[in-house]
């Protein structure tokens, strides 16, 4: 059976690149005789631009992802090397300031702050406890830095601000129970010294009922027995 010659159909409402071309269409009768290999070939010829584009985009995504992983590993190694060099050259303070947005910078800041606190240099201690608090997302280390910050403030001559920071720590449910119990213990002692019986009982109860059984509960019990 002779089939009519196919012509290109033009739709005036569509742009040129979206016109249907009858010459590229296959009749149902003809398609039944086409092999699977021919079908794949035809599909590839008609869609190769789209398929090639998808493959290229996927390749770029894979390369970009692996590139970021390699860069992150390299950057981490650089920070660790800089930290080791700072420890060896006794320049942890400079390292902490330079890497204040990195967890390792927070660790260095905590070390500098602890040393300054032990030497009664409370201004330096507060500065580096503050750097550490900003660097940490680890709840335990963040709590340590915040408690150090409060005591450095207290001993610098601003006890009200220091106690306010301790109260905030004791009330912060996002911090570990051990950190909150430590703050509550010191607040209980301060309340007892100030003859604030209600305050003492409240903070002592918080320490004793803490989910974290540890040194602060033991100290609180010993203190209550010796009052």
N, CA, C and O of each residue as an XYZ file, in Angstrom:
908
protein
N       0.853     -1.199      0.000
C       0.000      0.000      0.000
C       0.884      1.243      0.000
O       1.766      1.394      0.846
N       0.637      2.124     -0.955
C       1.441      3.345     -1.042
C       0.898      4.407     -0.102
O      -0.283      4.753     -0.145
N       1.777      4.914      0.743
C       1.362      5.909      1.726
C       1.597      7.303      1.164
O       2.543      7.520      0.406
N       0.732      8.253      1.537
C       0.921      9.635      1.044
C       2.198     10.231      1.604
O       2.619      9.916      2.717
N       2.803     11.096      0.811
C       4.021     11.774      1.251
C       3.717     12.700      2.422
O       2.733     13.440      2.414
N       4.587     12.641      3.429
C       4.360     13.463      4.623
C       4.974     14.836      4.445
O       6.061     14.984      3.886
N       4.268     15.821      4.923
C       4.731     17.204      4.825
C       4.865     17.816      6.209
O       4.286     17.336      7.184
N       5.628     18.865      6.266
C       5.766     19.596      7.526
C       4.524     20.419      7.786
O       4.087     21.192      6.933
N       3.943     20.245      9.003
C       2.737     20.975      9.380
C       3.138     22.248     10.100
O       3.929     22.218     11.042
N       2.598     23.348      9.660
C       2.952     24.637     10.257
C       1.770     25.168     11.050
O       0.664     25.303     10.525
N       2.019     25.470     12.334
C       1.011     26.059     13.205
C       1.402     27.506     13.440
O       2.418     27.764     14.084
N       0.629     28.454     12.939
C       1.031     29.878     13.048
C       1.082     30.398     14.470
O       1.654     31.460     14.714
N       0.491     29.668     15.424
C       0.496     30.134     16.822
C       1.748     29.692     17.564
O       1.972     30.134     18.691
N       2.573     28.831     16.968
C       3.771     28.319     17.642
C       5.026     28.850     16.975
O       5.030     29.109     15.772
N       6.110     29.015     17.761
C       7.379     29.421     17.149
C       7.921     28.315     16.266
O       7.491     27.164     16.348
N       8.875     28.681     15.418
C       9.416     27.751     14.422
C       9.985     26.489     15.039
O       9.795     25.396     14.504
N      10.717     26.633     16.217
C      11.381     25.453     16.803
C      10.410     24.519     17.511
O      10.818     23.463     17.996
N       9.121     24.889     17.580
C       8.135     24.020     18.217
C       7.118     23.460     17.225
O       6.131     22.855     17.643
N       7.337     23.650     15.908
C       6.425     23.137     14.896
C       6.573     21.620     14.784
O       7.679     21.087     14.870
N       5.457     20.938     14.593
C       5.490     19.487     14.405
C       5.877     19.177     12.981
O       5.382     19.808     12.047
N       6.768     18.197     12.803
C       7.225     17.808     11.479
C       6.731     16.409     11.179
O       7.249     15.427     11.711
N       5.712     16.324     10.310
C       5.097     15.028     10.003
C       6.104     14.070      9.384
O       5.942     12.852      9.455
N       7.139     14.630      8.779
C       8.128     13.792      8.124
C       8.923     12.948      9.106
O       9.511     11.939      8.718
N       8.950     13.358     10.404
C       9.709     12.626     11.422
C       8.822     11.701     12.226
O       9.295     11.044     13.154
N       7.531     11.637     11.886
C       6.608     10.783     12.616
C       6.563      9.407     11.981
O       6.817      9.256     10.786
N       6.235      8.394     12.789
C       6.197      7.016     12.316
C       4.791      6.493     12.481
O       4.211      6.618     13.560
N       4.229      5.911     11.441
C       2.891      5.342     11.533
C       2.903      4.110     12.409
O       3.927      3.444     12.559
N       1.715      3.806     13.003
C       1.609      2.639     13.868
C       1.959      1.367     13.132
O       2.582      0.459     13.683
N       1.543      1.314     11.863
C       1.849      0.120     11.087
C       3.325     -0.058     10.872
O       3.837     -1.177     10.894
N       4.015      1.052     10.664
C       5.449      0.980     10.466
C       6.178      0.664     11.773
O       7.166     -0.070     11.773
N       5.684      1.225     12.896
C       6.380      1.060     14.172
C       6.380     -0.382     14.638
O       7.283     -0.787     15.370
N       5.400     -1.160     14.238
C       5.345     -2.556     14.676
C       6.514     -3.349     14.145
O       6.947     -4.324     14.759
N       7.035     -2.920     12.981
C       8.129     -3.656     12.354
C       9.505     -3.153     12.780
O      10.522     -3.717     12.375
N       9.547     -2.090     13.599
C      10.830     -1.530     14.007
C      11.392     -2.311     15.194
O      10.665     -2.593     16.147
N      12.670     -2.661     15.147
C      13.288     -3.429     16.222
C      13.536     -2.543     17.433
O      13.478     -1.317     17.344
N      13.821     -3.195     18.594
C      14.093     -2.441     19.821
C      15.335     -1.583     19.668
O      15.419     -0.486     20.221
N      16.317     -2.105     18.897
C      17.537     -1.331     18.671
C      17.240     -0.057     17.891
O      17.776      1.013     18.177
N      16.340     -0.212     16.864
C      15.963      0.966     16.074
C      15.194      1.974     16.917
O      15.385      3.182     16.777
N      14.320      1.475     17.793
C      13.558      2.371     18.662
C      14.496      3.183     19.561
O      14.340      4.394     19.719
N      15.473      2.481     20.144
C      16.447      3.170     21.010
C      17.212      4.218     20.208
O      17.450      5.335     20.668
N      17.594      3.814     18.981
C      18.338      4.758     18.138
C      17.496      5.987     17.821
O      17.982      7.116     17.888
N      16.220      5.758     17.472
C      15.333      6.878     17.164
C      15.133      7.784     18.377
O      15.142      9.009     18.261
N      14.950      7.151     19.560
C      14.756      7.942     20.788
C      15.998      8.783     21.070
O      15.906      9.950     21.450
N      17.172      8.155     20.872
C      18.413      8.882     21.123
C      18.555     10.060     20.160
O      18.925     11.160     20.573
N      18.264      9.834     18.889
C      18.401     10.895     17.898
C      17.469     12.070     18.196
O      17.835     13.231     18.015
N      16.242     11.741     18.665
C      15.270     12.788     18.934
C      15.531     13.523     20.246
O      15.123     14.675     20.395
N      16.212     12.868     21.210
C      16.369     13.447     22.554
C      17.815     13.577     22.999
O      18.077     13.815     24.178
N      18.759     13.427     22.077
C      20.165     13.390     22.494
C      20.611     14.704     23.150
O      21.447     14.700     24.053
N      20.049     15.821     22.691
C      20.432     17.091     23.310
C      20.039     17.147     24.769
O      20.835     17.552     25.616
N      18.822     16.745     25.068
C      18.334     16.751     26.454
C      19.109     15.757     27.314
O      19.517     16.076     28.431
N      19.310     14.532     26.775
C      20.021     13.490     27.546
C      21.457     13.915     27.820
O      21.951     13.769     28.938
N      22.121     14.439     26.801
C      23.511     14.890     26.974
C      23.597     16.004     28.011
O      24.522     16.041     28.822
N      22.618     16.916     27.976
C      22.594     18.000     28.964
C      22.430     17.482     30.378
O      23.095     17.961     31.296
N      21.534     16.490     30.567
C      21.326     15.902     31.900
C      22.593     15.239     32.416
O      22.957     15.383     33.583
N      23.263     14.503     31.521
C      24.500     13.825     31.921
C      25.560     14.839     32.318
O      26.289     14.640     33.289
N      25.641     15.936     31.556
C      26.633     16.974     31.860
C      26.361     17.624     33.210
O      27.282     17.854     33.994
N      25.079     17.922     33.481
C      24.711     18.536     34.770
C      25.024     17.586     35.918
O      25.563     18.006     36.941
N      24.689     16.300     35.755
C      24.968     15.318     36.797
C      26.462     15.207     37.063
O      26.896     15.122     38.212
N      27.243     15.210     35.985
C      28.698     15.131     36.139
C      29.228     16.334     36.910
O      30.099     16.191     37.769
N      28.699     17.527     36.602
C      29.136     18.731     37.316
C      28.776     18.665     38.794
O      29.554     19.091     39.648
N      27.581     18.124     39.099
C      27.167     17.998     40.504
C      28.083     17.050     41.255
O      28.485     17.332     42.384
N      28.417     15.914     40.627
C      29.299     14.934     41.271
C      30.678     15.533     41.507
O      31.260     15.386     42.582
N      31.192     16.215     40.475
C      32.514     16.843     40.609
C      32.502     17.906     41.704
O      33.428     17.992     42.511
N      31.430     18.724     41.722
C      31.338     19.770     42.736
C      31.258     19.213     44.136
O      31.903     19.734     45.046
N      30.470     18.152     44.332
C      30.321     17.545     45.656
C      31.647     16.987     46.158
O      32.051     17.227     47.296
N      32.320     16.231     45.274
C      33.604     15.655     45.681
C      34.660     16.733     45.882
O      35.536     16.610     46.738
N      34.568     17.789     45.084
C      35.508     18.897     45.266
C      35.340     19.553     46.621
O      36.330     19.883     47.273
N      34.089     19.750     47.062
C      33.836     20.346     48.368
C      34.350     19.451     49.484
O      34.900     19.938     50.472
N      34.170     18.122     49.328
C      34.672     17.195     50.347
C      36.193     17.260     50.445
O      36.753     17.277     51.541
N      36.847     17.297     49.305
C      38.316     17.376     49.300
C      38.777     18.690     49.924
O      39.727     18.717     50.707
N      38.091     19.783     49.569
C      38.468     21.087     50.127
C      38.264     21.130     51.634
O      39.103     21.656     52.366
N      37.127     20.565     52.102
C      36.848     20.555     53.541
C      37.907     19.763     54.295
O      38.360     20.176     55.363
N      38.303     18.615     53.728
C      39.339     17.794     54.375
C      40.665     18.550     54.404
O      41.374     18.538     55.411
N      40.997     19.211     53.286
C      42.245     19.971     53.218
C      42.235     21.135     54.200
O      43.223     21.394     54.887
N      41.083     21.847     54.258
C      40.966     22.985     55.182
C      41.077     22.510     56.626
O      41.714     23.167     57.450
N      40.456     21.361     56.939
C      40.548     20.820     58.294
C      41.978     20.483     58.679
O      42.404     20.729     59.808
N      42.715     19.917     57.729
C      44.116     19.584     57.989
C      44.949     20.842     58.227
O      45.844     20.853     59.071
N      44.645     21.901     57.473
C      45.367     23.160     57.657
C      45.119     23.735     59.041
O      46.050     24.212     59.689
N      43.882     23.696     59.499
C      43.549     24.218     60.828
C      44.246     23.405     61.906
O      44.780     23.971     62.860
N      44.248     22.079     61.765
C      44.907     21.224     62.750
C      46.405     21.489     62.787
O      47.010     21.523     63.859
N      47.001     21.677     61.616
C      48.437     21.973     61.566
C      48.730     23.317     62.218
O      49.715     23.463     62.943
N      47.870     24.298     61.958
C      48.059     25.617     62.577
C      47.894     25.548     64.089
O      48.604     26.236     64.823
N      46.959     24.720     64.560
C      46.757     24.552     66.007
C      47.987     23.922     66.656
O      48.434     24.367     67.713
N      48.537     22.875     66.012
C      49.734     22.221     66.549
C      50.904     23.198     66.606
O      51.668     23.210     67.571
N      51.037     24.013     65.568
C      52.119     25.002     65.539
C      51.923     26.056     66.626
O      52.891     26.502     67.244
N      50.675     26.453     66.859
C      50.392     27.457     67.892
C      50.703     26.920     69.278
O      51.237     27.646     70.117
N      50.378     25.663     69.528
C      50.712     25.049     70.826
C      52.217     24.991     71.018
O      52.725     25.274     72.103
N      52.922     24.626     69.965
C      54.376     24.492     70.067
C      55.054     25.835     70.292
O      56.087     25.911     70.958
N      54.474     26.895     69.739
C      55.093     28.224     69.846
C      54.445     29.084     70.926
O      54.731     30.278     71.023
N      53.575     28.488     71.737
C      52.898     29.199     72.820
C      52.140     30.427     72.293
O      52.184     31.505     72.885
N      51.446     30.234     71.167
C      50.684     31.343     70.594
C      49.217     30.949     70.384
O      48.606     31.294     69.373
N      48.671     30.223     71.356
C      47.284     29.780     71.257
C      46.303     30.956     71.238
O      45.235     30.875     70.631
N      46.676     32.043     71.906
C      45.790     33.217     71.924
C      45.600     33.763     70.514
O      44.481     34.091     70.118
N      46.686     33.860     69.759
C      46.595     34.342     68.377
C      45.785     33.361     67.526
O      44.967     33.769     66.700
N      46.020     32.080     67.735
C      45.276     31.068     66.980
C      43.776     31.160     67.287
O      42.947     31.081     66.380
N      43.436     31.326     68.565
C      42.029     31.403     68.964
C      41.342     32.596     68.313
O      40.194     32.492     67.882
N      42.026     33.712     68.238
C      41.435     34.894     67.596
C      41.296     34.686     66.089
O      40.292     35.074     65.492
N      42.314     34.069     65.475
C      42.297     33.883     64.022
C      41.250     32.860     63.588
O      40.684     32.964     62.500
N      40.997     31.876     64.441
C      40.049     30.797     64.090
C      38.876     30.781     65.069
O      38.425     29.722     65.506
N      38.400     31.959     65.398
C      37.323     32.064     66.388
C      36.009     31.452     65.908
O      35.111     31.204     66.712
N      35.893     31.209     64.599
C      34.663     30.607     64.061
C      34.797     29.101     63.870
O      33.915     28.470     63.287
N      35.887     28.524     64.353
C      36.126     27.083     64.221
C      36.100     26.426     65.612
O      36.526     27.038     66.592
N      35.603     25.184     65.699
C      35.607     24.491     66.998
C      36.998     24.394     67.612
O      37.150     24.522     68.827
N      38.029     24.165     66.771
C      39.389     24.071     67.303
C      39.853     25.425     67.828
O      40.646     25.490     68.768
N      39.368     26.492     67.230
C      39.642     27.822     67.772
C      39.006     27.988     69.134
O      39.573     28.638     70.012
N      37.816     27.398     69.320
C      37.149     27.435     70.623
C      37.915     26.661     71.676
O      37.996     27.086     72.828
N      38.486     25.510     71.279
C      39.290     24.716     72.217
C      40.509     25.519     72.665
O      40.846     25.549     73.849
N      41.165     26.168     71.704
C      42.332     26.990     72.047
C      41.933     28.143     72.964
O      42.642     28.457     73.921
N      40.792     28.772     72.667
C      40.315     29.879     73.501
C      40.022     29.414     74.916
O      40.302     30.128     75.879
N      39.459     28.219     75.044
C      39.158     27.675     76.372
C      40.436     27.431     77.159
O      40.483     27.683     78.363
N      41.477     26.940     76.487
C      42.759     26.712     77.159
C      43.379     28.026     77.626
O      43.879     28.123     78.747
N      43.342     29.026     76.762
C      43.895     30.346     77.131
C      43.097     30.937     78.287
O      43.673     31.495     79.221
N      41.777     30.817     78.225
C      40.920     31.367     79.274
C      41.175     30.686     80.615
O      41.264     31.354     81.645
N      41.290     29.371     80.605
C      41.548     28.641     81.856
C      42.873     29.065     82.495
O      42.965     29.239     83.710
N      43.890     29.226     81.655
C      45.201     29.649     82.174
C      45.130     31.054     82.748
O      45.698     31.329     83.805
N      44.426     31.950     82.045
C      44.293     33.329     82.531
C      43.492     33.369     83.828
O      43.819     34.134     84.736
N      42.452     32.556     83.919
C      41.626     32.513     85.131
C      42.454     32.025     86.323
O      42.372     32.575     87.421
N      43.249     30.987     86.084
C      44.097     30.460     87.164
C      45.109     31.498     87.633
O      45.525     31.489     88.792
N      45.507     32.397     86.724
C      46.470     33.453     87.078
C      45.774     34.717     87.569
O      46.416     35.751     87.752
N      44.463     34.637     87.782
C      43.652     35.760     88.252
C      43.618     36.917     87.256
O      43.359     38.058     87.639
N      43.877     36.630     85.988
C      43.758     37.640     84.937
C      42.341     37.503     84.365
O      42.136     36.919     83.301
N      41.383     38.053     85.094
C      39.983     37.793     84.777
C      39.511     38.501     83.504
O      38.586     38.024     82.848
N      40.121     39.616     83.148
C      39.736     40.312     81.918
C      40.081     39.455     80.696
O      39.271     39.294     79.783
N      41.309     38.908     80.700
C      41.717     38.024     79.599
C      40.877     36.757     79.595
O      40.478     36.271     78.537
N      40.611     36.227     80.780
C      39.790     35.012     80.885
C      38.408     35.248     80.285
O      37.903     34.414     79.533
N      37.803     36.374     80.614
C      36.461     36.650     80.074
C      36.490     36.785     78.552
O      35.599     36.288     77.864
N      37.503     37.450     78.035
C      37.619     37.616     76.582
C      37.643     36.259     75.878
O      36.925     36.044     74.902
N      38.478     35.346     76.384
C      38.637     34.070     75.686
C      37.524     33.076     76.007
O      37.224     32.202     75.193
N      36.911     33.197     77.178
C      35.707     32.386     77.413
C      34.594     32.807     76.453
O      33.807     31.981     75.992
N      34.547     34.104     76.165
C      33.539     34.612     75.224
C      33.800     34.089     73.808
O      32.867     33.716     73.098
N      35.076     34.066     73.404
C      35.435     33.521     72.091
C      35.037     32.048     72.013
O      34.475     31.596     71.015
N      35.336     31.310     73.080
C      35.005     29.884     73.109
C      33.498     29.672     73.037
O      33.028     28.790     72.317
N      32.744     30.468     73.772
C      31.282     30.326     73.773
C      30.695     30.556     72.385
O      29.726     29.902     71.998
N      31.283     31.485     71.640
C      30.792     31.768     70.287
C      31.203     30.689     69.288
O      30.537     30.499     68.270
N      32.305     29.977     69.577
C      32.825     28.985     68.630
C      32.161     27.624     68.757
O      32.114     26.866     67.789
N      31.645     27.304     69.948
C      31.158     25.942     70.202
C      29.689     25.755     69.834
O      28.849     26.629     70.049
N      29.415     24.573     69.268
C      28.044     24.091     69.155
C      27.859     22.891     70.073
O      26.734     22.476     70.351
N      28.982     22.335     70.545
C      28.938     21.245     71.516
C      28.389     21.781     72.832
O      28.958     22.705     73.414
N      27.283     21.203     73.302
C      26.583     21.748     74.470
C      27.448     21.755     75.734
O      27.403     22.702     76.519
N      28.239     20.685     75.924
C      29.041     20.585     77.142
C      30.137     21.645     77.158
O      30.324     22.333     78.162
N      30.861     21.777     76.049
C      31.931     22.772     75.986
C      31.364     24.190     75.995
O      31.959     25.102     76.570
N      30.223     24.365     75.362
C      29.566     25.682     75.399
C      29.199     26.046     76.831
O      29.395     27.184     77.258
N      28.662     25.071     77.576
C      28.316     25.319     78.976
C      29.538     25.651     79.807
O      29.496     26.542     80.655
N      30.637     24.929     79.561
C      31.888     25.208     80.282
C      32.340     26.637     80.037
O      32.733     27.346     80.964
N      32.279     27.054     78.767
C      32.720     28.401     78.422
C      31.818     29.451     79.067
O      32.307     30.475     79.543
N      30.521     29.210     79.089
C      29.590     30.185     79.656
C      29.755     30.305     81.174
O      29.643     31.401     81.723
N      30.020     29.192     81.851
C      30.245     29.256     83.304
C      31.538     30.011     83.595
O      31.590     30.837     84.506
N      32.577     29.725     82.819
C      33.826     30.466     82.995
C      33.637     31.952     82.767
O      34.194     32.782     83.486
N      32.850     32.276     81.765
C      32.538     33.668     81.453
C      31.854     34.345     82.639
O      32.182     35.479     82.989
N      30.909     33.648     83.249
C      30.171     34.212     84.389
C      31.099     34.477     85.574
O      31.011     35.528     86.209
N      31.983     33.529     85.872
C      32.888     33.708     87.019
C      33.938     34.777     86.749
O      34.319     35.521     87.653
N      34.412     34.854     85.494
C      35.373     35.906     85.161
C      34.727     37.277     85.344
O      35.352     38.209     85.849
N      33.478     37.383     84.931
C      32.742     38.634     85.126
C      32.561     38.936     86.616
O      32.728     40.075     87.052
N      32.219     37.909     87.383
C      32.008     38.056     88.830
C      33.264     38.604     89.510
O      33.190     39.547     90.297
N      34.413     38.008     89.200
C      35.649     38.392     89.890
C      36.300     39.647     89.312
O      37.265     40.165     89.875
N      35.775     40.133     88.194
C      36.272     41.408     87.675
C      35.654     42.595     88.396
O      36.035     43.742     88.162
N      34.698     42.313     89.276
C      34.065     43.399     90.019
C      32.647     43.667     89.586
O      32.081     44.713     89.906
N      32.055     42.714     88.848
C      30.667     42.871     88.418
C      29.880     41.629     88.847
O      29.406     40.864     88.007
N      29.746     41.436     90.179
C      29.107     40.209     90.663
C      27.662     40.053     90.211
O      27.219     38.931     89.969
N      26.918     41.141     90.091
C      25.523     41.032     89.682
C      25.393     40.467     88.267
O      24.522     39.641     87.995
N      26.271     40.924     87.373
C      26.247     40.417     86.008
C      26.669     38.949     85.966
O      26.112     38.147     85.216
N      27.660     38.617     86.785
C      28.109     37.222     86.850
C      27.016     36.303     87.364
O      26.811     35.219     86.819
N      26.311     36.724     88.409
C      25.215     35.917     88.959
C      24.058     35.820     87.976
O      23.404     34.782     87.882
N      23.806     36.902     87.242
C      22.742     36.870     86.238
C      23.058     35.840     85.155
O      22.165     35.132     84.689
N      24.323     35.757     84.759
C      24.721     34.768     83.764
C      24.585     33.353     84.318
O      24.171     32.444     83.598
N      24.930     33.160     85.584
C      24.752     31.842     86.196
C      23.280     31.449     86.265
O      22.932     30.292     86.029
N      22.420     32.410     86.587
C      20.983     32.119     86.631
C      20.462     31.722     85.249
O      19.616     30.837     85.119
N      20.981     32.391     84.226
C      20.568     32.057     82.863
C      21.006     30.644     82.488
O      20.273     29.915     81.820
N      22.197     30.268     82.921
C      22.704     28.907     82.640
C      21.859     27.871     83.369
O      21.476     26.855     82.789
N      21.571     28.129     84.638
C      20.799     27.179     85.439
C      19.397     26.972     84.858
O      18.806     25.906     85.033
N      18.871     27.969     84.178
C      17.511     27.890     83.636
C      17.468     27.435     82.183
O      16.387     27.273     81.617
N      18.628     27.228     81.576
C      18.688     26.896     80.147
C      18.548     25.388     79.941
O      19.501     24.637     80.147
N      17.365     24.955     79.536
C      17.108     23.527     79.349
C      17.855     22.921     78.163
O      17.888     21.700     78.011
N      18.444     23.753     77.334
C      19.193     23.249     76.189
C      20.592     22.793     76.581
O      21.254     22.104     75.804
N      21.053     23.164     77.768
C      22.380     22.781     78.234
C      22.319     21.450     78.974
O      21.262     21.078     79.482
N      23.441     20.724     79.044
C      23.457     19.455     79.771
C      23.112     19.643     81.246
O      23.370     20.699     81.824
N      22.530     18.614     81.843
C      22.108     18.687     83.249
C      23.287     18.976     84.169
O      23.137     19.696     85.156
N      24.451     18.428     83.861
C      25.629     18.636     84.714
C      26.042     20.106     84.747
O      26.430     20.619     85.796
N      25.960     20.778     83.612
C      26.308     22.206     83.537
C      25.306     23.033     84.323
O      25.685     23.940     85.064
N      24.029     22.721     84.162
C      22.990     23.453     84.890
C      23.112     23.214     86.393
O      22.890     24.130     87.185
N      23.466     21.983     86.794
C      23.632     21.674     88.218
C      24.812     22.434     88.813
O      24.755     22.880     89.959
N      25.876     22.580     88.037
C      27.037     23.338     88.524
C      26.653     24.794     88.784
O      26.997     25.362     89.821
N      25.938     25.390     87.830
C      25.506     26.780     88.014
C      24.570     26.895     89.212
O      24.688     27.831     90.004
N      23.643     25.953     89.350
C      22.684     25.990     90.461
C      23.396     25.825     91.802
O      23.000     26.445     92.789
N      24.441     24.996     91.848
C      25.195     24.807     93.094
C      25.792     26.134     93.560
O      25.636     26.517     94.720
N      26.467     26.826     92.665
C      27.099     28.099     93.035
C      26.048     29.149     93.417
O      26.273     29.959     94.316
N      24.915     29.129     92.739
C      23.837     30.058     93.081
C      23.244     29.751     94.452
O      22.861     30.659     95.190
N      23.172     28.463     94.786
C      22.664     28.066     96.100
C      23.593     28.563     97.201
O      23.132     29.092     98.212
N      24.890     28.397     97.010
C      25.869     28.867     98.012
C      25.784     30.384     98.165
O      25.805     30.908     99.279
N      25.689     31.075     97.042
C      25.607     32.540     97.082
C      24.337     32.987     97.802
O      24.357     33.959     98.557
N      23.240     32.280     97.569
C      21.977     32.615     98.242
C      22.081     32.364     99.736
O      21.546     33.141    100.527
N      22.750     31.308    100.134
C      22.904     30.991    101.555
C      23.751     32.048    102.251
O      23.440     32.469    103.365
N      24.814     32.471    101.593
C      25.679     33.523    102.149
C      24.893     34.822    102.309
O      25.108     35.579    103.256
N      23.981     35.069    101.372
C      23.177     36.289    101.416
C      21.945     36.148    102.312
O      21.102     37.045    102.343
N      21.828     35.028    103.045
C      20.697     34.746    103.940
C      19.368     34.669    103.182
O      18.306     34.968    103.729
N      19.452     34.265    101.919
C      18.244     34.109    101.087
C      17.824     32.642    101.167
O      18.196     31.832    100.319
N      17.047     32.314    102.193
C      16.683     30.919    102.440
C      15.881     30.323    101.295
O      16.129     29.191    100.878
N      14.926     31.082    100.789
C      14.095     30.580     99.691
C      14.941     30.305     98.449
O      14.766     29.288     97.778
N      15.849     31.215     98.156
C      16.727     31.026     96.996
C      17.630     29.821     97.172
O      17.834     29.043     96.239
N      18.181     29.667     98.396
C      19.042     28.519     98.667
C      18.281     27.215     98.475
O      18.774     26.301     97.814
N      17.089     27.122     99.044
C      16.313     25.889     98.953
C      15.949     25.568     97.500
O      15.950     24.406     97.095
N      15.645     26.589     96.738
C      15.260     26.390     95.342
C      16.424     25.825     94.517
O      16.262     24.852     93.781
N      17.597     26.454     94.654
C      18.740     25.985     93.866
C      19.298     24.667     94.395
O      19.772     23.836     93.620
N      19.242     24.476     95.707
C      19.687     23.194     96.270
C      18.796     22.064     95.767
O      19.277     20.970     95.471
N      17.501     22.334     95.673
C      16.567     21.331     95.163
C      16.861     21.018     93.698
O      16.774     19.863     93.279
N      17.207     22.040     92.920
C      17.540     21.807     91.509
C      18.767     20.916     91.385
O      18.811     20.018     90.545
N      19.766     21.173     92.230
C      20.978     20.345     92.175
C      20.656     18.904     92.567
O      21.046     17.967     91.871
N      19.956     18.731     93.663
C      19.693     17.385     94.184
C      18.757     16.567     93.287
O      18.805     15.337     93.297
N      17.915     17.246     92.518
C      16.980     16.535     91.642
C      17.496     16.431     90.206
O      16.774     15.990     89.312
N      18.743     16.836     89.992
C      19.305     16.809     88.648
C      19.378     15.386     88.115
O      19.668     14.444     88.852
N      19.111     15.250     86.827
C      19.175     13.924     86.191
C      20.610     13.425     86.111
O      20.843     12.229     85.935
N      21.560     14.321     86.239
C      22.968     13.939     86.178
C      23.522     13.805     87.593
O      23.795     14.805     88.258
N      23.686     12.571     88.048
C      24.224     12.327     89.391
C      25.738     12.508     89.325
O      26.417     11.806     88.576
N      26.259     13.433     90.094
C      27.695     13.687     90.014
C      28.192     14.494     91.184
O      27.583     14.531     92.253
N      29.322     15.143     90.953
C      30.020     15.829     92.035
C      29.206     16.974     92.630
O      29.343     17.267     93.818
N      28.368     17.624     91.836
C      27.642     18.770     92.360
C      26.553     18.351     93.336
O      26.287     19.065     94.303
N      25.934     17.234     93.106
C      24.976     16.704     94.077
C      25.691     16.298     95.364
O      25.205     16.569     96.462
N      26.833     15.655     95.224
C      27.607     15.256     96.409
C      28.046     16.474     97.213
O      27.936     16.490     98.439
N      28.537     17.483     96.523
C      28.963     18.705     97.211
C      27.783     19.395     97.894
O      27.906     19.911     99.005
N      26.632     19.393     97.206
C      25.452     20.033     97.778
C      25.011     19.322     99.051
O      24.663     19.967    100.040
N      25.026     18.008     99.022
C      24.615     17.224    100.198
C      25.578     17.443    101.364
O      25.152     17.562    102.513
N      26.874     17.497    101.065
C      27.872     17.750    102.107
C      27.666     19.149    102.691
O      27.716     19.330    103.908
N      27.433     20.135    101.826
C      27.229     21.514    102.280
C      25.989     21.602    103.176
O      26.022     22.263    104.214
N      24.913     20.950    102.784
C      23.677     20.990    103.575
C      23.876     20.327    104.946
O      23.295     20.776    105.935
N      24.668     19.295    105.013
C      24.925     18.624    106.273
C      25.773     19.478    107.221
O      25.670     19.362    108.442
N      26.601     20.326    106.641
C      27.532     21.141    107.443
C      26.983     22.513    107.760
O      27.633     23.262    108.488
N      25.827     22.879    107.254
C      25.265     24.207    107.518
C      24.962     24.404    109.002
O      24.484     25.467    109.398
